Amino acid sequence: MRRAAVVVGLALLGCGSGERSFEAPMTLGGEEVSADVLNFGELVYMQRCRGCHGQHGEGDGPYGSAMDPRPADLTRGVYRHLEGERPSDAELERVITEGIDGTGMTAIDLEGEPLNAVIQYIKTLAPRTWRDDQRVQ
């Protein structure tokens, strides 16, 4: 069943206007991530995260305005509930799959390729945190 969801998600990438946000791989947190993974992650984000975190990750989604505290602005690359300047993929995974107590961030039922792809896509929202060529020293 989950494999079918991945196949459907990948197939949807080819539908519509044919426009893709990512045409080339990106290096995020020192790791190269393919354009296909980033495009799939964007699709998952738009389906599962945009409602609260907003179209561009600024915490301004239509459901987010009613939340206290407001959803995180993912473009800032500041993660209050995570350790360090660049949290590990495992830490990002934990927040996504377990949620954050005392906030509107509930557990999201994702695993495998869709989970990895959305983690990588979220990193693109805060290039100053994740891209070495954009970092402020």
Secondary structure as the mmCIF struct_conf table of DSSP 4:
data_model
#
loop_
_struct_conf.conf_type_id
_struct_conf.id
_struct_conf.beg_label_comp_id
_struct_conf.beg_label_asym_id
_struct_conf.beg_label_seq_id
_struct_conf.end_label_comp_id
_struct_conf.end_label_asym_id
_struct_conf.end_label_seq_id
HELX_RH_AL_P HELX_RH_AL_P1 ARG A 2 LEU A 13
TURN_TY1_P TURN_TY1_P1 GLY A 14 GLY A 14
BEND BEND1 CYS A 15 CYS A 15
TURN_TY1_P TURN_TY1_P2 GLY A 16 SER A 17
BEND BEND2 SER A 21 SER A 21
BEND BEND3 GLU A 23 ALA A 24
STRN STRN1 MET A 26 LEU A 28
TURN_TY1_P TURN_TY1_P3 GLY A 29 GLY A 30
STRN STRN2 GLU A 31 VAL A 33
HELX_RH_AL_P HELX_RH_AL_P2 ALA A 35 ARG A 48
TURN_TY1_P TURN_TY1_P4 CYS A 49 CYS A 49
HELX_RH_AL_P HELX_RH_AL_P3 ARG A 50 HIS A 53
TURN_TY1_P TURN_TY1_P5 GLN A 55 HIS A 56
BEND BEND4 GLY A 57 GLY A 59
TURN_TY1_P TURN_TY1_P6 PRO A 62 TYR A 63
HELX_RH_3T_P HELX_RH_3T_P1 GLY A 64 ALA A 66
BEND BEND5 ASP A 68 PRO A 69
HELX_LH_PP_P HELX_LH_PP_P1 ARG A 70 ALA A 72
TURN_TY1_P TURN_TY1_P7 LEU A 74 GLY A 77
TURN_TY1_P TURN_TY1_P8 ARG A 80 HIS A 81
BEND BEND6 LEU A 82 LEU A 82
BEND BEND7 GLY A 84 ARG A 86
HELX_RH_AL_P HELX_RH_AL_P4 ASP A 89 GLU A 98
TURN_TY1_P TURN_TY1_P9 ASP A 101 GLY A 102
BEND BEND8 THR A 103 GLY A 104
HELX_RH_AL_P HELX_RH_AL_P5 GLY A 112 THR A 124
TURN_TY1_P TURN_TY1_P10 LEU A 125 LEU A 125
HELX_RH_AL_P HELX_RH_AL_P6 PRO A 127 TRP A 130
HELX_RH_3T_P HELX_RH_3T_P2 ASP A 132 GLN A 134
#
